[in-house]
C-alpha cells in the first residue's frame, strides 16, 4: 500500500503527532465559524471528494538537483490511477504544473504534454497559476491551453464554496509573464482583493481556498500582502482551510482559526517512492480529511 497509515489522538490547536514519516493533525476550529454554515452532524450525505497535486514542474529536460522534471509524468500517472479508483468530484492542481523553458513554443509543448495526462485524472479540473506556469508564457496563453477562463474565481460544490486565487502579480500590480518578475515578489492585487471580499460576503457556505504561493509565512515563499488576505478570510468567518504549494515541503499552520496546509511537491526526488499527492474528503459537518500518499502527510480536522 502506498497510502500512509495513521493512529489518532486528541490534539488541541497546533499540536502534532509523528508516527514514522506520518504527520496526523487533528485540530478544531474552536468555534471560530458559525455553526449555521454546517449541516447537522447526523447528516449521512456522502462527503465531497477532491484530488490535490502540486509543483509537478514537468519539463522534457534532465534533472537539476533534486528536481526530476521528466519523472512527473510517471508520478502523475500513479496519482491518476488512485484518483480514478476513488471517483473524485474534481481535482485541483496547485500551481507550477510546468517548469520554465527558453521559448514560448517549448513551454507550450511542456504544458500540452503534461495536461494531456492531467486531463485523464478527472473530468472536472481546476488549475492554480504558479510562478513557473507563467515564467515564459503569459497568463492568457496558459489558461487558453488548459481551457480555463480565469486565473482567479470561485465555485460551489456540495455544501461548500471554493476560491481559487492568483498571486502571480508584482508589487506594482503587473501580472507575471515573459520573464518580467522575481519569484520572491508575489502579490494579490487590489482588484483581486476587492473581488475576494465581495465573493466571501456573498457566499453562505463554508469555504475552502486554493492558492500557489503561501499565505501563512512572511519569507520568500509567502505572498507579500498575505496579512491583508488573511484578514479577509478571518473577517468573513467562512474560511475553513487554505491549500497551497510553492515551497515543496509538507507544512501546516493554524492562524486565526483557519488551517493553512502546504502540500509536498511531486517533482522532488527520483522514483515512485518520492511521489506525493492526496485526496480530500469534505463532510457536511465541516470535517476535513486529507489522505496523503507517498511523501504527502495526512491531516484530519473537525469544525
KELO-715532 format. One record per residue (C-alpha): x, y, z. Coordinates in Angstrom, 2 decimals. Example, Ala and Ser with C-alpha at 12.3 -4.5 7.8 and 13.67 -1.06 7.14 Angstrom:
REM residues 2
+---------+---------+---------+
!       X !       Y !       Z !
+---------+---------+---------+
!   12.30 !   -4.50 !    7.80 !
!   13.67 !   -1.06 !    7.14 !
+---------+---------+---------+
REM end
This chain:
REM residues 303
+---------+---------+---------+
!       X !       Y !       Z !
+---------+---------+---------+
!    0.00 !    0.00 !    0.00 !
!    1.23 !    3.45 !   -0.82 !
!   -1.28 !    5.26 !    1.39 !
!    0.09 !    6.35 !    4.74 !
!   -1.43 !    4.79 !    7.87 !
!   -2.43 !    6.73 !   10.95 !
!   -3.11 !    6.43 !   14.65 !
!   -5.46 !    9.01 !   16.09 !
!   -5.13 !   11.18 !   19.16 !
!   -6.83 !   14.18 !   20.68 !
!   -4.85 !   17.26 !   19.63 !
!   -5.61 !   20.84 !   20.59 !
!   -4.83 !   23.78 !   18.32 !
!   -1.47 !   23.25 !   16.55 !
!   -0.01 !   20.10 !   18.03 !
!    1.49 !   17.23 !   16.08 !
!    1.92 !   13.51 !   16.43 !
!    4.56 !   11.83 !   14.28 !
!    4.43 !    8.11 !   13.53 !
!    7.44 !    7.42 !   11.32 !
!    7.08 !    9.71 !    8.30 !
!    3.39 !   10.28 !    9.02 !
!    2.01 !   13.57 !   10.20 !
!   -1.52 !   13.41 !   11.59 !
!   -3.05 !   16.65 !   12.76 !
!   -6.46 !   16.60 !   14.37 !
!   -7.30 !   20.21 !   15.10 !
!  -10.53 !   22.01 !   15.79 !
!  -11.64 !   25.38 !   14.50 !
!  -12.62 !   26.01 !   18.09 !
!  -15.94 !   27.66 !   17.32 !
!  -14.36 !   30.23 !   15.01 !
!  -17.00 !   29.58 !   12.33 !
!  -20.76 !   29.90 !   12.92 !
!  -22.48 !   26.52 !   13.23 !
!  -25.16 !   27.69 !   10.77 !
!  -22.58 !   27.14 !    8.00 !
!  -22.60 !   23.40 !    8.54 !
!  -25.08 !   20.61 !    8.06 !
!  -26.28 !   18.63 !   11.05 !
!  -23.61 !   16.21 !   12.32 !
!  -26.07 !   13.37 !   11.89 !
!  -26.43 !   14.06 !    8.17 !
!  -25.49 !   10.94 !    6.21 !
!  -24.66 !   12.61 !    2.89 !
!  -21.60 !   11.37 !    1.03 !
!  -18.51 !   13.54 !    1.58 !
!  -17.26 !   15.65 !   -1.30 !
!  -14.08 !   14.04 !   -2.63 !
!  -11.24 !   16.08 !   -4.18 !
!   -7.80 !   15.23 !   -5.56 !
!   -4.81 !   17.51 !   -4.91 !
!   -1.44 !   17.69 !   -6.69 !
!    1.13 !   20.45 !   -6.81 !
!    4.51 !   21.50 !   -8.19 !
!    4.92 !   18.91 !  -10.93 !
!    7.35 !   21.22 !  -12.78 !
!    7.09 !   18.97 !  -15.81 !
!    9.70 !   19.63 !  -18.49 !
!   11.44 !   17.47 !  -21.05 !
!   14.92 !   18.16 !  -19.71 !
!   17.49 !   16.48 !  -17.45 !
!   17.06 !   16.66 !  -13.71 !
!   18.60 !   19.56 !  -11.79 !
!   19.48 !   18.96 !   -8.17 !
!   16.55 !   17.20 !   -6.51 !
!   14.08 !   18.09 !   -9.27 !
!   13.35 !   15.24 !  -11.67 !
!   11.25 !   17.00 !  -14.28 !
!   10.54 !   14.11 !  -16.67 !
!    9.53 !   11.76 !  -13.86 !
!    6.46 !   13.87 !  -13.12 !
!    4.73 !   12.01 !  -15.96 !
!    5.03 !    8.67 !  -14.17 !
!    4.25 !   10.20 !  -10.78 !
!    1.12 !   11.85 !  -12.17 !
!    0.08 !    8.52 !  -13.71 !
!    0.21 !    6.92 !  -10.26 !
!   -1.88 !    9.74 !   -8.80 !
!   -4.32 !    9.49 !  -11.70 !
!   -4.85 !    5.77 !  -11.10 !
!   -5.72 !    6.45 !   -7.47 !
!   -7.98 !    9.38 !   -8.36 !
!   -9.93 !    7.32 !  -10.89 !
!  -10.43 !    4.49 !   -8.39 !
!  -11.89 !    6.94 !   -5.89 !
!  -14.27 !    8.59 !   -8.41 !
!  -13.50 !   12.12 !   -7.27 !
!  -15.77 !   15.13 !   -7.72 !
!  -12.86 !   17.21 !   -9.03 !
!   -9.08 !   17.57 !   -8.98 !
!   -7.07 !   20.71 !   -8.18 !
!   -3.54 !   21.38 !   -9.42 !
!   -1.99 !   23.91 !   -7.00 !
!    0.49 !   25.54 !   -9.37 !
!    3.79 !   25.05 !  -11.19 !
!    2.36 !   22.37 !  -13.43 !
!    5.30 !   23.02 !  -15.77 !
!    8.85 !   24.30 !  -15.46 !
!   10.27 !   27.25 !  -17.33 !
!   11.59 !   27.00 !  -20.87 !
!   13.71 !   29.24 !  -23.10 !
!   10.91 !   29.85 !  -25.58 !
!    7.14 !   30.17 !  -25.68 !
!    6.90 !   27.29 !  -28.13 !
!    8.89 !   24.95 !  -25.90 !
!    6.98 !   25.90 !  -22.78 !
!    3.65 !   25.39 !  -24.54 !
!    4.96 !   21.98 !  -25.56 !
!    5.62 !   21.10 !  -21.92 !
!    2.13 !   22.27 !  -20.99 !
!    0.42 !   20.36 !  -23.80 !
!    2.23 !   17.16 !  -22.84 !
!    1.56 !   17.20 !  -19.09 !
!   -2.00 !   18.45 !  -19.48 !
!   -2.78 !   15.54 !  -21.79 !
!   -2.14 !   13.22 !  -18.85 !
!   -3.61 !   15.52 !  -16.20 !
!   -6.85 !   15.71 !  -18.20 !
!   -7.25 !   11.94 !  -17.72 !
!   -7.22 !   12.16 !  -13.92 !
!  -10.73 !   13.58 !  -13.59 !
!  -13.39 !   15.12 !  -15.79 !
!  -13.54 !   18.30 !  -13.69 !
!  -10.23 !   20.03 !  -13.02 !
!   -9.04 !   23.35 !  -11.61 !
!   -5.67 !   24.97 !  -12.31 !
!   -3.96 !   27.38 !   -9.91 !
!   -1.31 !   29.54 !  -11.58 !
!    2.21 !   29.15 !  -10.22 !
!    5.16 !   31.38 !  -10.97 !
!    6.73 !   28.75 !  -13.25 !
!    3.48 !   28.41 !  -15.21 !
!    3.92 !   31.98 !  -16.42 !
!    7.70 !   32.31 !  -16.48 !
!    7.81 !   32.46 !  -20.27 !
!    4.12 !   32.20 !  -21.11 !
!    1.56 !   34.90 !  -20.47 !
!   -1.40 !   34.05 !  -18.29 !
!   -3.84 !   34.11 !  -21.18 !
!   -1.67 !   31.61 !  -23.07 !
!   -1.55 !   29.16 !  -20.16 !
!   -5.27 !   29.50 !  -19.48 !
!   -6.20 !   29.03 !  -23.12 !
!   -4.12 !   25.85 !  -23.30 !
!   -5.88 !   24.30 !  -20.30 !
!   -9.30 !   25.72 !  -21.27 !
!   -9.83 !   27.66 !  -18.05 !
!  -11.37 !   31.13 !  -18.49 !
!   -9.91 !   32.89 !  -15.44 !
!   -6.90 !   32.77 !  -13.13 !
!   -8.93 !   33.60 !  -10.00 !
!  -12.56 !   32.66 !   -9.48 !
!  -14.93 !   30.78 !   -7.19 !
!  -17.43 !   27.95 !   -7.46 !
!  -19.76 !   25.86 !   -5.32 !
!  -19.80 !   22.07 !   -4.97 !
!  -21.92 !   20.17 !   -2.49 !
!  -22.29 !   22.14 !    0.73 !
!  -19.05 !   24.06 !    0.17 !
!  -17.75 !   27.18 !   -1.55 !
!  -14.31 !   27.13 !   -3.19 !
!  -11.99 !   30.01 !   -4.08 !
!   -9.06 !   29.81 !   -6.50 !
!   -6.56 !   32.65 !   -6.01 !
!   -3.84 !   34.05 !   -8.27 !
!   -0.83 !   35.66 !   -6.55 !
!    1.24 !   35.87 !   -9.74 !
!    1.34 !   39.67 !   -9.71 !
!    4.23 !   42.02 !   -8.97 !
!    4.07 !   44.59 !   -6.18 !
!    3.17 !   47.23 !   -8.76 !
!    0.15 !   45.19 !   -9.87 !
!    1.60 !   43.95 !  -13.16 !
!    0.82 !   40.29 !  -13.93 !
!    3.65 !   37.80 !  -14.25 !
!    4.65 !   36.73 !  -17.74 !
!    7.55 !   36.74 !  -20.23 !
!   10.24 !   36.76 !  -17.50 !
!    9.13 !   40.14 !  -16.14 !
!    9.17 !   39.25 !  -12.42 !
!   11.12 !   37.94 !   -9.45 !
!    9.62 !   34.84 !   -7.86 !
!   10.05 !   36.45 !   -4.43 !
!    7.54 !   39.20 !   -5.30 !
!    4.08 !   37.55 !   -5.33 !
!    1.04 !   39.67 !   -4.51 !
!   -2.76 !   39.62 !   -4.51 !
!   -3.54 !   42.93 !   -6.28 !
!   -6.18 !   45.42 !   -5.18 !
!   -8.76 !   44.34 !   -7.76 !
!   -8.48 !   40.70 !   -6.69 !
!   -8.74 !   41.67 !   -3.02 !
!  -11.94 !   43.61 !   -3.76 !
!  -13.32 !   40.65 !   -5.68 !
!  -12.38 !   38.28 !   -2.85 !
!  -14.12 !   40.37 !   -0.20 !
!  -17.28 !   40.60 !   -2.30 !
!  -17.17 !   36.88 !   -3.02 !
!  -16.83 !   35.93 !    0.65 !
!  -19.57 !   38.39 !    1.61 !
!  -21.92 !   36.80 !   -0.89 !
!  -21.50 !   33.13 !   -0.09 !
!  -23.40 !   31.41 !    2.72 !
!  -21.31 !   28.23 !    2.59 !
!  -18.16 !   27.12 !    4.44 !
!  -15.22 !   27.94 !    2.19 !
!  -12.01 !   26.25 !    1.04 !
!   -9.25 !   28.32 !   -0.64 !
!   -6.67 !   27.10 !   -3.17 !
!   -3.51 !   29.05 !   -3.97 !
!    0.09 !   28.52 !   -5.02 !
!    2.29 !   30.95 !   -3.10 !
!    1.92 !   30.67 !    0.64 !
!   -0.41 !   32.83 !    2.72 !
!    0.87 !   31.69 !    6.12 !
!    4.51 !   32.81 !    6.05 !
!    6.43 !   36.07 !    5.58 !
!    9.56 !   34.58 !    3.98 !
!   10.41 !   34.39 !    0.26 !
!    7.71 !   31.76 !   -0.30 !
!    4.98 !   33.99 !    1.12 !
!    2.59 !   36.38 !   -0.61 !
!    3.76 !   39.91 !    0.17 !
!    0.34 !   41.13 !    1.35 !
!   -0.68 !   37.86 !    3.00 !
!   -1.75 !   39.66 !    6.19 !
!   -4.41 !   41.61 !    4.27 !
!   -5.64 !   38.43 !    2.59 !
!   -5.81 !   36.54 !    5.89 !
!   -7.81 !   39.40 !    7.44 !
!  -10.46 !   38.99 !    4.74 !
!  -10.59 !   35.27 !    5.48 !
!  -10.90 !   35.80 !    9.23 !
!  -13.43 !   38.63 !    8.98 !
!  -15.68 !   36.52 !    6.77 !
!  -15.93 !   33.72 !    9.38 !
!  -16.44 !   31.34 !    6.47 !
!  -12.97 !   30.08 !    5.51 !
!  -12.10 !   26.66 !    6.92 !
!   -8.80 !   25.92 !    5.23 !
!   -6.26 !   27.09 !    2.65 !
!   -4.30 !   24.64 !    0.48 !
!   -1.10 !   25.80 !   -1.20 !
!    2.20 !   24.62 !   -2.69 !
!    5.30 !   26.52 !   -3.81 !
!    7.80 !   25.65 !   -1.04 !
!    7.80 !   21.93 !   -2.00 !
!    7.59 !   20.58 !    1.57 !
!    4.79 !   19.49 !    3.85 !
!    3.92 !   22.22 !    6.31 !
!    0.97 !   23.30 !    8.43 !
!   -0.06 !   26.35 !   10.44 !
!   -3.29 !   27.37 !   12.08 !
!   -3.79 !   31.14 !   12.06 !
!   -6.95 !   32.85 !   13.26 !
!   -8.74 !   29.51 !   13.46 !
!   -8.00 !   28.70 !    9.79 !
!   -5.91 !   25.73 !    8.63 !
!   -3.07 !   26.58 !    6.21 !
!   -1.79 !   23.38 !    4.62 !
!    1.24 !   23.36 !    2.32 !
!    1.41 !   20.27 !    0.12 !
!    4.53 !   18.37 !   -0.92 !
!    5.89 !   18.84 !   -4.46 !
!    5.59 !   16.00 !   -6.96 !
!    8.83 !   16.93 !   -8.78 !
!   11.18 !   16.39 !   -5.83 !
!   13.24 !   13.21 !   -5.77 !
!   13.67 !   10.26 !   -8.07 !
!   11.48 !    7.18 !   -8.23 !
!    7.88 !    6.43 !   -7.20 !
!    8.81 !    6.42 !   -3.53 !
!    9.37 !   10.19 !   -3.82 !
!    5.94 !   10.89 !   -5.27 !
!    3.41 !   12.96 !   -3.33 !
!   -0.32 !   13.60 !   -3.82 !
!   -3.51 !   13.48 !   -1.78 !
!   -7.27 !   13.17 !   -1.67 !
!   -9.54 !   15.31 !    0.48 !
!  -12.92 !   14.32 !    1.90 !
!  -15.20 !   17.18 !    2.98 !
!  -18.14 !   16.20 !    5.15 !
!  -21.26 !   18.27 !    5.63 !
!  -20.44 !   18.81 !    9.33 !
!  -17.18 !   20.57 !    8.38 !
!  -14.79 !   17.66 !    8.92 !
!  -11.83 !   17.73 !    6.53 !
!   -9.81 !   14.57 !    5.99 !
!   -6.63 !   14.66 !    3.89 !
!   -5.34 !   11.24 !    2.87 !
!   -1.71 !   11.54 !    1.85 !
!    0.12 !    9.17 !   -0.50 !
!    3.86 !    8.53 !   -0.65 !
!    5.58 !   11.69 !    0.70 !
!    2.38 !   13.63 !    1.38 !
!    1.35 !   13.93 !    5.05 !
!   -2.13 !   13.13 !    6.33 !
!   -4.39 !   15.52 !    8.25 !
!   -7.83 !   15.43 !    9.82 !
!   -9.66 !   18.47 !   11.17 !
!  -13.11 !   18.91 !   12.68 !
!  -15.23 !   22.07 !   12.66 !
+---------+---------+---------+
REM end
